[in-house]
Amino acid sequence: MDEETLAAIEGDYLASGLFSDAEKAAMRWAEVMTLKQYHGGPGAPPASRPAMEELKRHYNEAQIVEISMVSGFFNFWNRFTDALEIDIEDHTMMTRFGKSASIDPGEFADYMRACWWNEETQT
């Protein structure tokens, strides 16, 4: 990734011309998850609803689940490694993390539709 792209991500990515509307929606969703803006607070309503609506304009349910899983995983991973002071860039450490699990996006979308999105399963 070049320096211009990194600067745009770290800056006002929503105003940047470097990203498509779909990419901006995905980055905004990751930001909502990372900053825990789905809770809201006094004078600050949850940011998750408008961010989710924007995601739905660009991505299907399986893609939204995947974006959420990736963002959630990296949020977890960063907190985990930071707390344990693990240098994940050390080559010997990197080779220890070769296994992965899978999730059925359709099943997870059904779950999300039923409990969080408050939508009926579409047949």
N, CA, C and O atoms as a GROMACS GRO file, in nm:
protein
  492
    1MET      N    1   0.085  -0.116   0.000
    1MET     CA    2   0.000   0.000   0.000
    1MET      C    3   0.090   0.123   0.000
    1MET      O    4   0.186   0.131   0.077
    2ASP      N    5   0.060   0.218  -0.085
    2ASP     CA    6   0.145   0.336  -0.095
    2ASP      C    7   0.113   0.438   0.016
    2ASP      O    8   0.010   0.428   0.083
    3GLU      N    9   0.202   0.534   0.033
    3GLU     CA   10   0.190   0.634   0.139
    3GLU      C   11   0.064   0.720   0.125
    3GLU      O   12   0.002   0.757   0.226
    4GLU      N   13   0.025   0.751   0.002
    4GLU     CA   14  -0.095   0.833  -0.021
    4GLU      C   15  -0.220   0.761   0.029
    4GLU      O   16  -0.307   0.822   0.092
    5THR      N   17  -0.229   0.632   0.001
    5THR     CA   18  -0.344   0.553   0.045
    5THR      C   19  -0.346   0.542   0.197
    5THR      O   20  -0.452   0.557   0.258
    6LEU      N   21  -0.232   0.515   0.257
    6LEU     CA   22  -0.224   0.507   0.403
    6LEU      C   23  -0.265   0.639   0.468
    6LEU      O   24  -0.339   0.640   0.566
    7ALA      N   25  -0.218   0.750   0.412
    7ALA     CA   26  -0.253   0.882   0.466
    7ALA      C   27  -0.404   0.906   0.454
    7ALA      O   28  -0.465   0.963   0.544
    8ALA      N   29  -0.463   0.863   0.343
    8ALA     CA   30  -0.608   0.881   0.324
    8ALA      C   31  -0.687   0.798   0.424
    8ALA      O   32  -0.789   0.843   0.476
    9ILE      N   33  -0.642   0.676   0.450
    9ILE     CA   34  -0.710   0.590   0.548
    9ILE      C   35  -0.700   0.651   0.686
    9ILE      O   36  -0.798   0.653   0.761
   10GLU      N   37  -0.583   0.700   0.722
   10GLU     CA   38  -0.563   0.758   0.855
   10GLU      C   39  -0.626   0.896   0.869
   10GLU      O   40  -0.650   0.942   0.980
   11GLY      N   41  -0.654   0.961   0.757
   11GLY     CA   42  -0.714   1.093   0.759
   11GLY      C   43  -0.864   1.084   0.739
   11GLY      O   44  -0.931   1.001   0.800
   12ASP      N   45  -0.917   1.170   0.655
   12ASP     CA   46  -1.061   1.174   0.628
   12ASP      C   47  -1.092   1.085   0.508
   12ASP      O   48  -1.114   1.134   0.397
   13TYR      N   49  -1.092   0.955   0.531
   13TYR     CA   50  -1.114   0.860   0.422
   13TYR      C   51  -1.251   0.878   0.356
   13TYR      O   52  -1.266   0.848   0.237
   14LEU      N   53  -1.349   0.925   0.432
   14LEU     CA   54  -1.483   0.944   0.374
   14LEU      C   55  -1.484   1.053   0.267
   14LEU      O   56  -1.565   1.048   0.175
   15ALA      N   57  -1.395   1.150   0.277
   15ALA     CA   58  -1.388   1.258   0.179
   15ALA      C   59  -1.286   1.229   0.068
   15ALA      O   60  -1.275   1.304  -0.029
   16SER      N   61  -1.213   1.121   0.082
   16SER     CA   62  -1.109   1.089  -0.014
   16SER      C   63  -1.168   1.036  -0.144
   16SER      O   64  -1.269   0.964  -0.143
   17GLY      N   65  -1.106   1.072  -0.255
   17GLY     CA   66  -1.145   1.020  -0.385
   17GLY      C   67  -1.075   0.890  -0.419
   17GLY      O   68  -1.095   0.834  -0.527
   18LEU      N   69  -0.992   0.840  -0.327
   18LEU     CA   70  -0.917   0.717  -0.353
   18LEU      C   71  -0.999   0.591  -0.334
   18LEU      O   72  -0.959   0.484  -0.379
   19PHE      N   73  -1.114   0.602  -0.267
   19PHE     CA   74  -1.192   0.484  -0.232
   19PHE      C   75  -1.332   0.492  -0.290
   19PHE      O   76  -1.391   0.599  -0.301
   20SER      N   77  -1.384   0.378  -0.328
   20SER     CA   78  -1.522   0.370  -0.377
   20SER      C   79  -1.618   0.387  -0.258
   20SER      O   80  -1.576   0.379  -0.142
   21ASP      N   81  -1.745   0.411  -0.286
   21ASP     CA   82  -1.844   0.422  -0.179
   21ASP      C   83  -1.853   0.291  -0.100
   21ASP      O   84  -1.873   0.293   0.021
   22ALA      N   85  -1.839   0.179  -0.169
   22ALA     CA   86  -1.843   0.049  -0.102
   22ALA      C   87  -1.724   0.034  -0.007
   22ALA      O   88  -1.741  -0.013   0.105
   23GLU      N   89  -1.606   0.072  -0.052
   23GLU     CA   90  -1.488   0.064   0.035
   23GLU      C   91  -1.502   0.155   0.156
   23GLU      O   92  -1.464   0.118   0.267
   24LYS      N   93  -1.557   0.274   0.134
   24LYS     CA   94  -1.579   0.367   0.245
   24LYS      C   95  -1.678   0.310   0.345
   24LYS      O   96  -1.662   0.327   0.466
   25ALA      N   97  -1.781   0.244   0.296
   25ALA     CA   98  -1.880   0.182   0.386
   25ALA      C   99  -1.816   0.072   0.470
   25ALA      O  100  -1.843   0.061   0.589
   26ALA      N  101  -1.731  -0.008   0.408
   26ALA     CA  102  -1.663  -0.115   0.481
   26ALA      C  103  -1.567  -0.057   0.585
   26ALA      O  104  -1.560  -0.107   0.697
   27MET      N  105  -1.495   0.047   0.549
   27MET     CA  106  -1.404   0.110   0.645
   27MET      C  107  -1.481   0.175   0.759
   27MET      O  108  -1.439   0.169   0.875
   28ARG      N  109  -1.594   0.237   0.727
   28ARG     CA  110  -1.676   0.299   0.832
   28ARG      C  111  -1.728   0.193   0.928
   28ARG      O  112  -1.728   0.214   1.050
   29TRP      N  113  -1.772   0.079   0.875
   29TRP     CA  114  -1.821  -0.030   0.961
   29TRP      C  115  -1.709  -0.081   1.052
   29TRP      O  116  -1.731  -0.104   1.171
   30ALA      N  117  -1.589  -0.098   0.997
   30ALA     CA  118  -1.475  -0.141   1.078
   30ALA      C  119  -1.445  -0.039   1.187
   30ALA      O  120  -1.410  -0.075   1.299
   31GLU      N  121  -1.458   0.087   1.154
   31GLU     CA  122  -1.436   0.194   1.252
   31GLU      C  123  -1.541   0.189   1.363
   31GLU      O  124  -1.507   0.204   1.481
   32VAL      N  125  -1.667   0.169   1.327
   32VAL     CA  126  -1.774   0.156   1.427
   32VAL      C  127  -1.744   0.040   1.521
   32VAL      O  128  -1.759   0.053   1.643
   33MET      N  129  -1.701  -0.072   1.466
   33MET     CA  130  -1.670  -0.188   1.549
   33MET      C  131  -1.547  -0.162   1.637
   33MET      O  132  -1.548  -0.195   1.755
   34THR      N  133  -1.445  -0.105   1.579
   34THR     CA  134  -1.320  -0.083   1.650
   34THR      C  135  -1.337   0.017   1.765
   34THR      O  136  -1.283  -0.004   1.874
   35LEU      N  137  -1.410   0.124   1.740
   35LEU     CA  138  -1.429   0.228   1.840
   35LEU      C  139  -1.550   0.204   1.930
   35LEU      O  140  -1.584   0.286   2.014
   36LYS      N  141  -1.614   0.088   1.910
   36LYS     CA  142  -1.732   0.048   1.988
   36LYS      C  143  -1.842   0.155   1.984
   36LYS      O  144  -1.906   0.185   2.085
   37GLN      N  145  -1.864   0.211   1.866
   37GLN     CA  146  -1.966   0.314   1.848
   37GLN      C  147  -2.105   0.256   1.833
   37GLN      O  148  -2.201   0.330   1.810
   38TYR      N  149  -2.118   0.126   1.844
   38TYR     CA  150  -2.249   0.062   1.835
   38TYR      C  151  -2.327   0.078   1.965
   38TYR      O  152  -2.448   0.053   1.967
   39HIS      N  153  -2.262   0.120   2.072
   39HIS     CA  154  -2.331   0.141   2.199
   39HIS      C  155  -2.399   0.276   2.208
   39HIS      O  156  -2.509   0.286   2.263
   40GLY      N  157  -2.338   0.377   2.156
   40GLY     CA  158  -2.390   0.512   2.174
   40GLY      C  159  -2.361   0.558   2.316
   40GLY      O  160  -2.287   0.492   2.390
   41GLY      N  161  -2.418   0.668   2.352
   41GLY     CA  162  -2.398   0.723   2.486
   41GLY      C  163  -2.476   0.852   2.498
   41GLY      O  164  -2.546   0.891   2.405
   42PRO      N  165  -2.465   0.919   2.612
   42PRO     CA  166  -2.537   1.046   2.631
   42PRO      C  167  -2.502   1.146   2.520
   42PRO      O  168  -2.386   1.184   2.502
   43GLY      N  169  -2.603   1.187   2.448
   43GLY     CA  170  -2.583   1.283   2.339
   43GLY      C  171  -2.518   1.226   2.215
   43GLY      O  172  -2.491   1.300   2.120
   44ALA      N  173  -2.490   1.095   2.213
   44ALA     CA  174  -2.425   1.032   2.098
   44ALA      C  175  -2.499   0.902   2.067
   44ALA      O  176  -2.471   0.799   2.127
   45PRO      N  177  -2.593   0.907   1.972
   45PRO     CA  178  -2.665   0.784   1.938
   45PRO      C  179  -2.571   0.682   1.875
   45PRO      O  180  -2.466   0.718   1.823
   46PRO      N  181  -2.608   0.554   1.880
   46PRO     CA  182  -2.523   0.452   1.818
   46PRO      C  183  -2.499   0.484   1.671
   46PRO      O  184  -2.590   0.524   1.599
   47ALA      N  185  -2.377   0.465   1.628
   47ALA     CA  186  -2.341   0.490   1.488
   47ALA      C  187  -2.362   0.366   1.402
   47ALA      O  188  -2.344   0.370   1.280
   48SER      N  189  -2.400   0.256   1.464
   48SER     CA  190  -2.409   0.130   1.390
   48SER      C  191  -2.523   0.127   1.289
   48SER      O  192  -2.507   0.072   1.181
   49ARG      N  193  -2.637   0.185   1.322
   49ARG     CA  194  -2.751   0.176   1.230
   49ARG      C  195  -2.724   0.245   1.096
   49ARG      O  196  -2.742   0.182   0.991
   50PRO      N  197  -2.682   0.371   1.095
   50PRO     CA  198  -2.653   0.431   0.964
   50PRO      C  199  -2.537   0.364   0.892
   50PRO      O  200  -2.537   0.353   0.769
   51ALA      N  201  -2.438   0.317   0.968
   51ALA     CA  202  -2.325   0.248   0.904
   51ALA      C  203  -2.372   0.116   0.843
   51ALA      O  204  -2.327   0.080   0.734
   52MET      N  205  -2.461   0.045   0.912
   52MET     CA  206  -2.513  -0.081   0.859
   52MET      C  207  -2.598  -0.056   0.735
   52MET      O  208  -2.590  -0.131   0.638
   53GLU      N  209  -2.679   0.047   0.738
   53GLU     CA  210  -2.761   0.079   0.620
   53GLU      C  211  -2.674   0.107   0.499
   53GLU      O  212  -2.706   0.065   0.387
   54GLU      N  213  -2.563   0.177   0.521
   54GLU     CA  214  -2.471   0.204   0.410
   54GLU      C  215  -2.406   0.075   0.361
   54GLU      O  216  -2.391   0.056   0.241
   55LEU      N  217  -2.369  -0.013   0.452
   55LEU     CA  218  -2.313  -0.143   0.411
   55LEU      C  219  -2.412  -0.219   0.324
   55LEU      O  220  -2.375  -0.276   0.221
   56LYS      N  221  -2.538  -0.219   0.366
   56LYS     CA  222  -2.642  -0.294   0.293
   56LYS      C  223  -2.663  -0.242   0.151
   56LYS      O  224  -2.712  -0.315   0.065
   57ARG      N  225  -2.627  -0.116   0.125
   57ARG     CA  226  -2.640  -0.062  -0.010
   57ARG      C  227  -2.534  -0.122  -0.104
   57ARG      O  228  -2.552  -0.122  -0.226
   58HIS      N  229  -2.426  -0.171  -0.048
   58HIS     CA  230  -2.313  -0.215  -0.131
   58HIS      C  231  -2.281  -0.363  -0.121
   58HIS      O  232  -2.218  -0.420  -0.210
   59TYR      N  233  -2.324  -0.427  -0.012
   59TYR     CA  234  -2.284  -0.565   0.011
   59TYR      C  235  -2.404  -0.653   0.044
   59TYR      O  236  -2.504  -0.606   0.100
   60ASN      N  237  -2.392  -0.780   0.010
   60ASN     CA  238  -2.498  -0.875   0.048
   60ASN      C  239  -2.470  -0.923   0.191
   60ASN      O  240  -2.369  -0.887   0.252
   61GLU      N  241  -2.561  -1.003   0.244
   61GLU     CA  242  -2.550  -1.045   0.384
   61GLU      C  243  -2.422  -1.122   0.412
   61GLU      O  244  -2.357  -1.099   0.514
   62ALA      N  245  -2.385  -1.213   0.324
   62ALA     CA  246  -2.263  -1.291   0.345
   62ALA      C  247  -2.141  -1.201   0.346
   62ALA      O  248  -2.049  -1.222   0.426
   63GLN      N  249  -2.138  -1.102   0.260
   63GLN     CA  250  -2.025  -1.010   0.257
   63GLN      C  251  -2.019  -0.925   0.384
   63GLN      O  252  -1.911  -0.896   0.434
   64ILE      N  253  -2.135  -0.884   0.435
   64ILE     CA  254  -2.139  -0.807   0.559
   64ILE      C  255  -2.088  -0.891   0.675
   64ILE      O  256  -2.014  -0.842   0.760
   65VAL      N  257  -2.128  -1.016   0.678
   65VAL     CA  258  -2.079  -1.107   0.782
   65VAL      C  259  -1.927  -1.119   0.771
   65VAL      O  260  -1.857  -1.113   0.872
   66GLU      N  261  -1.876  -1.136   0.651
   66GLU     CA  262  -1.732  -1.150   0.633
   66GLU      C  263  -1.658  -1.023   0.674
   66GLU      O  264  -1.555  -1.031   0.742
   67ILE      N  265  -1.707  -0.907   0.635
   67ILE     CA  266  -1.645  -0.780   0.675
   67ILE      C  267  -1.644  -0.769   0.827
   67ILE      O  268  -1.543  -0.729   0.886
   68SER      N  269  -1.755  -0.805   0.890
   68SER     CA  270  -1.765  -0.798   1.036
   68SER      C  271  -1.671  -0.897   1.103
   68SER      O  272  -1.606  -0.864   1.202
   69MET      N  273  -1.663  -1.017   1.050
   69MET     CA  274  -1.574  -1.118   1.107
   69MET      C  275  -1.428  -1.074   1.096
   69MET      O  276  -1.351  -1.088   1.192
   70VAL      N  277  -1.389  -1.022   0.982
   70VAL     CA  278  -1.251  -0.980   0.964
   70VAL      C  279  -1.218  -0.865   1.058
   70VAL      O  280  -1.115  -0.866   1.125
   71SER      N  281  -1.305  -0.766   1.064
   71SER     CA  282  -1.281  -0.653   1.153
   71SER      C  283  -1.279  -0.698   1.299
   71SER      O  284  -1.191  -0.658   1.375
   72GLY      N  285  -1.376  -0.780   1.337
   72GLY     CA  286  -1.380  -0.831   1.474
   72GLY      C  287  -1.258  -0.913   1.509
   72GLY      O  288  -1.204  -0.902   1.619
   73PHE      N  289  -1.214  -0.996   1.415
   73PHE     CA  290  -1.095  -1.077   1.440
   73PHE      C  291  -0.974  -0.989   1.463
   73PHE      O  292  -0.898  -1.011   1.558
   74PHE      N  293  -0.954  -0.890   1.377
   74PHE     CA  294  -0.837  -0.805   1.393
   74PHE      C  295  -0.845  -0.718   1.518
   74PHE      O  296  -0.743  -0.688   1.579
   75ASN      N  297  -0.965  -0.678   1.558
   75ASN     CA  298  -0.980  -0.608   1.685
   75ASN      C  299  -0.937  -0.698   1.800
   75ASN      O  300  -0.860  -0.657   1.887
   76PHE      N  301  -0.987  -0.821   1.800
   76PHE     CA  302  -0.947  -0.919   1.901
   76PHE      C  303  -0.796  -0.941   1.898
   76PHE      O  304  -0.729  -0.933   2.001
   77TRP      N  305  -0.744  -0.968   1.780
   77TRP     CA  306  -0.604  -1.005   1.766
   77TRP      C  307  -0.513  -0.893   1.816
   77TRP      O  308  -0.415  -0.918   1.885
   78ASN      N  309  -0.546  -0.769   1.781
   78ASN     CA  310  -0.464  -0.657   1.826
   78ASN      C  311  -0.467  -0.642   1.978
   78ASN      O  312  -0.364  -0.620   2.040
   79ARG      N  313  -0.585  -0.655   2.037
   79ARG     CA  314  -0.594  -0.646   2.183
   79ARG      C  315  -0.521  -0.761   2.250
   79ARG      O  316  -0.451  -0.741   2.350
   80PHE      N  317  -0.537  -0.881   2.198
   80PHE     CA  318  -0.474  -1.001   2.252
   80PHE      C  319  -0.321  -0.987   2.250
   80PHE      O  320  -0.256  -1.004   2.352
   81THR      N  321  -0.266  -0.957   2.134
   81THR     CA  322  -0.121  -0.949   2.122
   81THR      C  323  -0.063  -0.829   2.196
   81THR      O  324   0.045  -0.838   2.253
   82ASP      N  325  -0.135  -0.718   2.196
   82ASP     CA  326  -0.088  -0.601   2.271
   82ASP      C  327  -0.084  -0.630   2.421
   82ASP      O  328   0.014  -0.599   2.488
   83ALA      N  329  -0.191  -0.691   2.473
   83ALA     CA  330  -0.198  -0.719   2.617
   83ALA      C  331  -0.088  -0.814   2.661
   83ALA      O  332  -0.033  -0.800   2.771
   84LEU      N  333  -0.056  -0.912   2.577
   84LEU     CA  334   0.046  -1.011   2.612
   84LEU      C  335   0.185  -0.971   2.562
   84LEU      O  336   0.281  -1.047   2.577
   85GLU      N  337   0.195  -0.853   2.503
   85GLU     CA  338   0.321  -0.802   2.451
   85GLU      C  339   0.389  -0.902   2.358
   85GLU      O  340   0.508  -0.929   2.369
   86ILE      N  341   0.308  -0.956   2.265
   86ILE     CA  342   0.358  -1.053   2.168
   86ILE      C  343   0.402  -0.978   2.042
   86ILE      O  344   0.325  -0.903   1.983
   87ASP      N  345   0.525  -0.998   2.003
   87ASP     CA  346   0.576  -0.938   1.881
   87ASP      C  347   0.535  -1.026   1.765
   87ASP      O  348   0.604  -1.123   1.733
   88ILE      N  349   0.422  -0.994   1.702
   88ILE     CA  350   0.369  -1.082   1.597
   88ILE      C  351   0.447  -1.073   1.466
   88ILE      O  352   0.422  -1.152   1.375
   89GLU      N  353   0.538  -0.981   1.456
   89GLU     CA  354   0.616  -0.971   1.334
   89GLU      C  355   0.741  -1.059   1.338
   89GLU      O  356   0.810  -1.071   1.237
   90ASP      N  357   0.770  -1.119   1.451
   90ASP     CA  358   0.881  -1.212   1.463
   90ASP      C  359   0.847  -1.336   1.380
   90ASP      O  360   0.739  -1.393   1.396
   91HIS      N  361   0.936  -1.379   1.291
   91HIS     CA  362   0.908  -1.489   1.198
   91HIS      C  363   0.869  -1.618   1.270
   91HIS      O  364   0.775  -1.686   1.229
   92THR      N  365   0.939  -1.652   1.377
   92THR     CA  366   0.905  -1.776   1.447
   92THR      C  367   0.765  -1.770   1.506
   92THR      O  368   0.696  -1.871   1.512
   93MET      N  369   0.723  -1.651   1.549
   93MET     CA  370   0.588  -1.636   1.603
   93MET      C  371   0.484  -1.644   1.490
   93MET      O  372   0.379  -1.705   1.507
   94MET      N  373   0.514  -1.584   1.377
   94MET     CA  374   0.420  -1.583   1.264
   94MET      C  375   0.389  -1.724   1.216
   94MET      O  376   0.275  -1.750   1.176
   95THR      N  377   0.484  -1.815   1.219
   95THR     CA  378   0.460  -1.950   1.169
   95THR      C  379   0.371  -2.032   1.261
   95THR      O  380   0.323  -2.138   1.220
   96ARG      N  381   0.347  -1.987   1.383
   96ARG     CA  382   0.262  -2.060   1.477
   96ARG      C  383   0.113  -2.039   1.451
   96ARG      O  384   0.031  -2.113   1.506
   97PHE      N  385   0.078  -1.942   1.368
   97PHE     CA  386  -0.062  -1.906   1.350
   97PHE      C  387  -0.114  -1.943   1.211
   97PHE      O  388  -0.175  -1.860   1.144
   98GLY      N  389  -0.089  -2.065   1.169
   98GLY     CA  390  -0.126  -2.108   1.035
   98GLY      C  391  -0.264  -2.170   1.023
   98GLY      O  392  -0.313  -2.185   0.912
   99LYS      N  393  -0.328  -2.205   1.134
   99LYS     CA  394  -0.458  -2.271   1.127
   99LYS      C  395  -0.569  -2.167   1.133
   99LYS      O  396  -0.552  -2.060   1.191
  100SER      N  397  -0.681  -2.199   1.073
  100SER     CA  398  -0.796  -2.109   1.080
  100SER      C  399  -0.924  -2.190   1.088
  100SER      O  400  -0.926  -2.309   1.055
  101ALA      N  401  -1.029  -2.127   1.132
  101ALA     CA  402  -1.160  -2.189   1.140
  101ALA      C  403  -1.248  -2.127   1.032
  101ALA      O  404  -1.216  -2.022   0.977
  102SER      N  405  -1.359  -2.192   1.004
  102SER     CA  406  -1.451  -2.134   0.906
  102SER      C  407  -1.589  -2.120   0.968
  102SER      O  408  -1.624  -2.189   1.063
  103ILE      N  409  -1.664  -2.029   0.912
  103ILE     CA  410  -1.800  -2.004   0.956
  103ILE      C  411  -1.887  -2.005   0.831
  103ILE      O  412  -1.846  -1.955   0.726
  104ASP      N  413  -2.005  -2.060   0.842
  104ASP     CA  414  -2.098  -2.059   0.729
  104ASP      C  415  -2.165  -1.923   0.725
  104ASP      O  416  -2.245  -1.892   0.814
  105PRO      N  417  -2.135  -1.840   0.625
  105PRO     CA  418  -2.192  -1.705   0.620
  105PRO      C  419  -2.345  -1.705   0.616
  105PRO      O  420  -2.408  -1.616   0.674
  106GLY      N  421  -2.406  -1.802   0.549
  106GLY     CA  422  -2.552  -1.808   0.542
  106GLY      C  423  -2.614  -1.832   0.677
  106GLY      O  424  -2.712  -1.767   0.713
  107GLU      N  425  -2.557  -1.927   0.753
  107GLU     CA  426  -2.609  -1.954   0.888
  107GLU      C  427  -2.591  -1.834   0.979
  107GLU      O  428  -2.680  -1.801   1.057
  108PHE      N  429  -2.476  -1.768   0.968
  108PHE     CA  430  -2.453  -1.652   1.053
  108PHE      C  431  -2.545  -1.537   1.013
  108PHE      O  432  -2.594  -1.464   1.100
  109ALA      N  433  -2.569  -1.519   0.883
  109ALA     CA  434  -2.661  -1.414   0.838
  109ALA      C  435  -2.802  -1.441   0.889
  109ALA      O  436  -2.872  -1.348   0.929
  110ASP      N  437  -2.845  -1.569   0.889
  110ASP     CA  438  -2.976  -1.603   0.944
  110ASP      C  439  -2.983  -1.567   1.092
  110ASP      O  440  -3.083  -1.511   1.138
  111TYR      N  441  -2.878  -1.598   1.165
  111TYR     CA  442  -2.871  -1.565   1.307
  111TYR      C  443  -2.880  -1.414   1.326
  111TYR      O  444  -2.959  -1.366   1.407
  112MET      N  445  -2.799  -1.338   1.250
  112MET     CA  446  -2.799  -1.192   1.263
  112MET      C  447  -2.934  -1.134   1.224
  112MET      O  448  -2.983  -1.040   1.287
  113ARG      N  449  -2.995  -1.190   1.120
  113ARG     CA  450  -3.125  -1.142   1.075
  113ARG      C  451  -3.228  -1.158   1.185
  113ARG      O  452  -3.311  -1.070   1.207
  114ALA      N  453  -3.224  -1.271   1.254
  114ALA     CA  454  -3.323  -1.302   1.356
  114ALA      C  455  -3.304  -1.220   1.484
  114ALA      O  456  -3.402  -1.176   1.544
  115CYS      N  457  -3.180  -1.200   1.526
  115CYS     CA  458  -3.162  -1.138   1.658
  115CYS      C  459  -3.118  -0.993   1.654
  115CYS      O  460  -3.156  -0.916   1.742
  116TRP      N  461  -3.040  -0.952   1.556
  116TRP     CA  462  -2.986  -0.817   1.560
  116TRP      C  463  -3.048  -0.727   1.455
  116TRP      O  464  -3.081  -0.612   1.482
  117TRP      N  465  -3.063  -0.781   1.335
  117TRP     CA  466  -3.119  -0.700   1.228
  117TRP      C  467  -3.271  -0.693   1.239
  117TRP      O  468  -3.335  -0.610   1.173
  118ASN      N  469  -3.329  -0.780   1.322
  118ASN     CA  470  -3.474  -0.784   1.343
  118ASN      C  471  -3.551  -0.798   1.212
  118ASN      O  472  -3.650  -0.729   1.188
  119GLU      N  473  -3.503  -0.887   1.129
  119GLU     CA  474  -3.567  -0.912   1.000
  119GLU      C  475  -3.606  -1.058   0.992
  119GLU      O  476  -3.542  -1.143   1.055
  120GLU      N  477  -3.708  -1.087   0.917
  120GLU     CA  478  -3.749  -1.225   0.893
  120GLU      C  479  -3.658  -1.287   0.789
  120GLU      O  480  -3.605  -1.217   0.703
  121THR      N  481  -3.639  -1.416   0.797
  121THR     CA  482  -3.563  -1.489   0.694
  121THR      C  483  -3.637  -1.480   0.562
  121THR      O  484  -3.756  -1.509   0.555
  122GLN      N  485  -3.565  -1.442   0.459
  122GLN     CA  486  -3.626  -1.430   0.327
  122GLN      C  487  -3.616  -1.564   0.257
  122GLN      O  488  -3.509  -1.624   0.251
  123THR      N  489  -3.729  -1.612   0.203
  123THR     CA  490  -3.728  -1.739   0.132
  123THR      C  491  -3.755  -1.718  -0.014
  123THR      O  492  -3.758  -1.814  -0.091
   0.00000   0.00000   0.00000
